[in-house]
Amino acid sequence: MNQVEEHLSTADFVATGSGATQQREAGPGPLLDQDFVTDLRSRWDHVQTSFVDEPRMAVKEADELVAMAMKKLAESFSEERTRLEHQWDRGDDVNTEDLRIALQKYRSFFQRLLSI
């Protein structure tokens, strides 16, 4: 681990906009809402059981579920990226600490993206 990575991973507290500090979040949350995932799993179970009677329809529904999951995932990452961008893209009014924190969050975001 180089010095920059070490420094980025050792911060336990972050500065808020008001100058106060708060404990950093333990880690990123789930990529998809749990209710959405539960619904997809339930629908997938239905797709699998319907294959015997209607294989073509089951494959069509499987394709739709995969597309729905991918769309929701893309939306989730787009929203997270927008939040990250707003944290550092304030013109000249950004200090090095804010940028360091933004880089930490981008690193976490990037690692999650590559782990899919």
SULVEN-V542101 format. One record per pair of residues at least 12 apart in sequence whose ideal C-beta (glycine too) atoms are under 6 Angstrom apart, sorted by the first residue. I is the first residue (numbers start at 1). J is the second residue. If there is no record, write none. Layout:
I_J + I_J
//
This chain:
8_104 + 14_101 + 15_97 + 28_108 + 28_112 + 31_76 + 32_72 + 40_69 + 43_65 + 47_61 + 47_62 + 84_105 + 84_106 + 87_102 + 88_102
//
